[in-house]
Amino acid sequence: MTIKLSDYEKGAAFDGDYDSALKDLQERLSHAHARHIVHGHRAIIVMEGWDAAGKGGIIKRMTAEWDPRYFQVWPISAPTPYEKDRHFLWRFWQKLPGSREISVFDRSWYGRVLVERVEQFASEREWKRGYDEINEFEAQQVDGGTAIIKIFLHVTQATQDKRLADRLSVPEKRWKVTHDDFRNRAKRADYLDAMHDMFRQTDTRWAPWKVFDGNSKKAARVAVLTHIAERLEASVPKSLPDADPELVALAKEAFGYKG
């Protein structure tokens, strides 16, 4: 089914006890993360969306109960000169998860067909070729046993403007607002075209996109975290191994463990 961002602009508030729902989701995510570690699985979570759409807030709450030794959040900005001198996917290969790990990308390789396209940092030939390169790259990861979860957060111009204004009004948050926010805002129509092309070209069977209405922060957080929890749970066995008999024996001897 064709993805249209205009279908994700209702901004309905979360109906329920947000704090309780968030706590339950963080517990689910913690258990899913533990099973990834125990079973040696790998996962990639891609977070894309507009500036000020709420990606950072979702990532913060998603990882709150995770073991920091087994996940990494990669904030992706403009490539360095060293990275520009190589294939655009080169810098992402080095950030892929190993066994027992989850890699979270705050923006990603989709910059090739979004910002690099719109701002003409890549030629038309390069960004058009990028669709196939991205699809093949993601297929390689899935074929190798890595789960891929791709999230896109959509907000209206009015919501984005309010959030940028709110950030400028709070001294501790002003650093989040950059010139890029306004450069991107001025080209919203161009970005919408690029985003819809991205969905048409890269919403694949092996790595589908999931779009969320980000106009209500709390509703978006619960919806996104629920989706990620479901996808992570589905990608690993539900079972957990029994305790190692040798460790149980040591615990009995050390402090009278009874199981």
C-alpha positions as a Python dict, from the first residue, in 0.01 Angstrom:
ca = {
    (1, 'M'): (0, 0, 0),
    (2, 'T'): (132, 345, -94),
    (3, 'I'): (250, 551, 203),
    (4, 'K'): (114, 909, 212),
    (5, 'L'): (236, 1131, 494),
    (6, 'S'): (-87, 1333, 487),
    (7, 'D'): (-255, 1027, 641),
    (8, 'Y'): (-53, 1083, 961),
    (9, 'E'): (-156, 1431, 1070),
    (10, 'K'): (-447, 1385, 1312),
    (11, 'G'): (-240, 1443, 1624),
    (12, 'A'): (-480, 1252, 1849),
    (13, 'A'): (-373, 1264, 2213),
    (14, 'F'): (-287, 945, 2399),
    (15, 'D'): (-598, 799, 2560),
    (16, 'G'): (-488, 633, 2882),
    (17, 'D'): (-237, 641, 3165),
    (18, 'Y'): (79, 747, 2982),
    (19, 'D'): (322, 683, 3270),
    (20, 'S'): (186, 333, 3328),
    (21, 'A'): (188, 250, 2957),
    (22, 'L'): (545, 376, 2921),
    (23, 'K'): (663, 174, 3221),
    (24, 'D'): (505, -143, 3082),
    (25, 'L'): (661, -86, 2741),
    (26, 'Q'): (1005, -25, 2886),
    (27, 'E'): (976, -355, 3074),
    (28, 'R'): (878, -533, 2750),
    (29, 'L'): (1170, -374, 2568),
    (30, 'S'): (1406, -474, 2850),
    (31, 'H'): (1294, -838, 2825),
    (32, 'A'): (1326, -833, 2445),
    (33, 'H'): (1675, -689, 2476),
    (34, 'A'): (1771, -960, 2723),
    (35, 'R'): (1657, -1230, 2480),
    (36, 'H'): (1865, -1070, 2205),
    (37, 'I'): (2167, -1095, 2433),
    (38, 'V'): (2099, -1452, 2546),
    (39, 'H'): (2029, -1584, 2197),
    (40, 'G'): (2306, -1387, 2026),
    (41, 'H'): (2078, -1199, 1787),
    (42, 'R'): (2134, -865, 1613),
    (43, 'A'): (1896, -581, 1531),
    (44, 'I'): (1903, -244, 1357),
    (45, 'I'): (1655, 30, 1442),
    (46, 'V'): (1638, 321, 1196),
    (47, 'M'): (1479, 644, 1316),
    (48, 'E'): (1394, 896, 1044),
    (49, 'G'): (1158, 1193, 1034),
    (50, 'W'): (1132, 1569, 1036),
    (51, 'D'): (1343, 1795, 1255),
    (52, 'A'): (1180, 1823, 1600),
    (53, 'A'): (955, 1524, 1527),
    (54, 'G'): (1051, 1353, 1855),
    (55, 'K'): (1309, 1094, 1747),
    (56, 'G'): (1546, 1169, 2034),
    (57, 'G'): (1275, 1146, 2297),
    (58, 'I'): (1164, 808, 2171),
    (59, 'I'): (1521, 675, 2160),
    (60, 'K'): (1582, 798, 2515),
    (61, 'R'): (1277, 613, 2647),
    (62, 'M'): (1334, 303, 2435),
    (63, 'T'): (1684, 246, 2570),
    (64, 'A'): (1617, 351, 2930),
    (65, 'E'): (1617, -7, 3064),
    (66, 'W'): (1865, -160, 2819),
    (67, 'D'): (2208, -289, 2915),
    (68, 'P'): (2447, -24, 2776),
    (69, 'R'): (2707, -289, 2689),
    (70, 'Y'): (2484, -434, 2420),
    (71, 'F'): (2342, -141, 2229),
    (72, 'Q'): (2474, 170, 2059),
    (73, 'V'): (2295, 486, 1947),
    (74, 'W'): (2452, 641, 1637),
    (75, 'P'): (2359, 1008, 1578),
    (76, 'I'): (2422, 1060, 1207),
    (77, 'S'): (2532, 1400, 1082),
    (78, 'A'): (2705, 1517, 765),
    (79, 'P'): (2987, 1288, 648),
    (80, 'T'): (3345, 1394, 714),
    (81, 'P'): (3584, 1459, 423),
    (82, 'Y'): (3736, 1116, 490),
    (83, 'E'): (3391, 955, 468),
    (84, 'K'): (3296, 1152, 157),
    (85, 'D'): (3596, 1002, -18),
    (86, 'R'): (3435, 658, 12),
    (87, 'H'): (3109, 494, -87),
    (88, 'F'): (2825, 654, 109),
    (89, 'L'): (2742, 326, 285),
    (90, 'W'): (3100, 273, 404),
    (91, 'R'): (3055, 467, 728),
    (92, 'F'): (2741, 270, 813),
    (93, 'W'): (2900, -71, 764),
    (94, 'Q'): (3131, 14, 1054),
    (95, 'K'): (2836, 87, 1282),
    (96, 'L'): (2642, -235, 1223),
    (97, 'P'): (2564, -450, 1528),
    (98, 'G'): (2759, -759, 1619),
    (99, 'S'): (2621, -1067, 1787),
    (100, 'R'): (2403, -980, 2091),
    (101, 'E'): (2388, -612, 1992),
    (102, 'I'): (2129, -357, 1878),
    (103, 'S'): (2232, -53, 1673),
    (104, 'V'): (2000, 247, 1680),
    (105, 'F'): (2046, 502, 1401),
    (106, 'D'): (1924, 855, 1469),
    (107, 'R'): (1904, 934, 1097),
    (108, 'S'): (2075, 695, 863),
    (109, 'W'): (2183, 599, 512),
    (110, 'Y'): (1855, 748, 392),
    (111, 'G'): (2032, 1083, 392),
    (112, 'R'): (2150, 988, 42),
    (113, 'V'): (1794, 1006, -96),
    (114, 'L'): (1670, 1285, 133),
    (115, 'V'): (1902, 1567, 238),
    (116, 'E'): (2173, 1482, -16),
    (117, 'R'): (1912, 1481, -291),
    (118, 'V'): (1730, 1797, -187),
    (119, 'E'): (2042, 1999, -107),
    (120, 'Q'): (2220, 1865, -418),
    (121, 'F'): (2507, 1717, -216),
    (122, 'A'): (2471, 1412, -442),
    (123, 'S'): (2417, 1412, -818),
    (124, 'E'): (2085, 1294, -959),
    (125, 'R'): (2258, 981, -1085),
    (126, 'E'): (2401, 911, -738),
    (127, 'W'): (2081, 949, -539),
    (128, 'K'): (1872, 757, -792),
    (129, 'R'): (2125, 473, -777),
    (130, 'G'): (2103, 499, -400),
    (131, 'Y'): (1761, 330, -386),
    (132, 'D'): (1895, 1, -521),
    (133, 'E'): (2212, 29, -314),
    (134, 'I'): (2010, 81, 4),
    (135, 'N'): (1770, -205, -72),
    (136, 'E'): (2059, -442, -141),
    (137, 'F'): (2242, -326, 171),
    (138, 'E'): (1937, -392, 389),
    (139, 'A'): (1870, -727, 220),
    (140, 'Q'): (2227, -831, 302),
    (141, 'Q'): (2170, -753, 669),
    (142, 'V'): (1841, -942, 685),
    (143, 'D'): (1985, -1240, 496),
    (144, 'G'): (2265, -1245, 752),
    (145, 'G'): (2019, -1273, 1041),
    (146, 'T'): (1988, -907, 1145),
    (147, 'A'): (1639, -771, 1210),
    (148, 'I'): (1572, -424, 1062),
    (149, 'I'): (1305, -192, 1202),
    (150, 'K'): (1251, 132, 1008),
    (151, 'I'): (1054, 414, 1174),
    (152, 'F'): (948, 746, 1022),
    (153, 'L'): (799, 1022, 1241),
    (154, 'H'): (579, 1272, 1062),
    (155, 'V'): (470, 1612, 1194),
    (156, 'T'): (290, 1903, 1030),
    (157, 'Q'): (460, 2235, 964),
    (158, 'A'): (256, 2393, 1244),
    (159, 'T'): (372, 2132, 1496),
    (160, 'Q'): (733, 2163, 1388),
    (161, 'D'): (722, 2544, 1415),
    (162, 'K'): (578, 2527, 1767),
    (163, 'R'): (845, 2284, 1882),
    (164, 'L'): (1127, 2492, 1735),
    (165, 'A'): (983, 2801, 1906),
    (166, 'D'): (955, 2612, 2236),
    (167, 'R'): (1319, 2504, 2210),
    (168, 'L'): (1435, 2860, 2148),
    (169, 'S'): (1241, 2972, 2456),
    (170, 'V'): (1419, 2727, 2690),
    (171, 'P'): (1789, 2808, 2751),
    (172, 'E'): (1881, 2443, 2808),
    (173, 'K'): (1725, 2341, 2476),
    (174, 'R'): (1837, 2624, 2247),
    (175, 'W'): (2143, 2429, 2139),
    (176, 'K'): (1913, 2185, 1959),
    (177, 'V'): (1803, 2450, 1706),
    (178, 'T'): (2041, 2499, 1413),
    (179, 'H'): (2050, 2682, 1084),
    (180, 'D'): (1983, 2349, 915),
    (181, 'D'): (1638, 2339, 1076),
    (182, 'F'): (1538, 2654, 889),
    (183, 'R'): (1713, 2554, 567),
    (184, 'N'): (1517, 2228, 568),
    (185, 'R'): (1194, 2405, 667),
    (186, 'A'): (1218, 2635, 364),
    (187, 'K'): (1232, 2331, 134),
    (188, 'R'): (950, 2130, 290),
    (189, 'A'): (778, 2067, -43),
    (190, 'D'): (1101, 1930, -191),
    (191, 'Y'): (1152, 1708, 113),
    (192, 'L'): (797, 1577, 90),
    (193, 'D'): (860, 1475, -271),
    (194, 'A'): (1185, 1305, -172),
    (195, 'M'): (1020, 1127, 122),
    (196, 'H'): (737, 989, -87),
    (197, 'D'): (984, 869, -350),
    (198, 'M'): (1186, 707, -69),
    (199, 'F'): (882, 517, 55),
    (200, 'R'): (789, 401, -295),
    (201, 'Q'): (1141, 278, -366),
    (202, 'T'): (1250, 134, -29),
    (203, 'D'): (936, 5, 146),
    (204, 'T'): (1043, -353, 83),
    (205, 'R'): (916, -690, 195),
    (206, 'W'): (1235, -754, 395),
    (207, 'A'): (1269, -403, 541),
    (208, 'P'): (930, -224, 545),
    (209, 'W'): (873, 131, 662),
    (210, 'K'): (638, 211, 950),
    (211, 'V'): (515, 571, 963),
    (212, 'F'): (379, 731, 1280),
    (213, 'D'): (185, 1050, 1349),
    (214, 'G'): (424, 1246, 1570),
    (215, 'N'): (201, 1547, 1634),
    (216, 'S'): (119, 1421, 1985),
    (217, 'K'): (446, 1333, 2158),
    (218, 'K'): (300, 1095, 2414),
    (219, 'A'): (77, 912, 2167),
    (220, 'A'): (370, 879, 1924),
    (221, 'R'): (604, 746, 2191),
    (222, 'V'): (361, 476, 2300),
    (223, 'A'): (279, 378, 1942),
    (224, 'V'): (641, 363, 1826),
    (225, 'L'): (768, 178, 2133),
    (226, 'T'): (482, -72, 2104),
    (227, 'H'): (576, -141, 1742),
    (228, 'I'): (946, -179, 1823),
    (229, 'A'): (870, -409, 2116),
    (230, 'E'): (652, -628, 1894),
    (231, 'R'): (914, -644, 1619),
    (232, 'L'): (1199, -723, 1859),
    (233, 'E'): (993, -989, 2035),
    (234, 'A'): (906, -1151, 1704),
    (235, 'S'): (1270, -1168, 1595),
    (236, 'V'): (1400, -1380, 1886),
    (237, 'P'): (1290, -1705, 2054),
    (238, 'K'): (1057, -1655, 2350),
    (239, 'S'): (1233, -1918, 2559),
    (240, 'L'): (1517, -1852, 2800),
    (241, 'P'): (1770, -2118, 2905),
    (242, 'D'): (1775, -2274, 3249),
    (243, 'A'): (2045, -2159, 3489),
    (244, 'D'): (2386, -2319, 3437),
    (245, 'P'): (2404, -2618, 3681),
    (246, 'E'): (2765, -2533, 3765),
    (247, 'L'): (2667, -2177, 3858),
    (248, 'V'): (2372, -2305, 4062),
    (249, 'A'): (2610, -2537, 4252),
    (250, 'L'): (2849, -2249, 4317),
    (251, 'A'): (2561, -2032, 4441),
    (252, 'K'): (2444, -2307, 4676),
    (253, 'E'): (2792, -2339, 4819),
    (254, 'A'): (2853, -1964, 4841),
    (255, 'F'): (2527, -1839, 4992),
    (256, 'G'): (2282, -2127, 5017),
    (257, 'Y'): (2095, -2062, 4695),
    (258, 'K'): (1784, -2282, 4673),
    (259, 'G'): (1651, -2192, 4325),
}
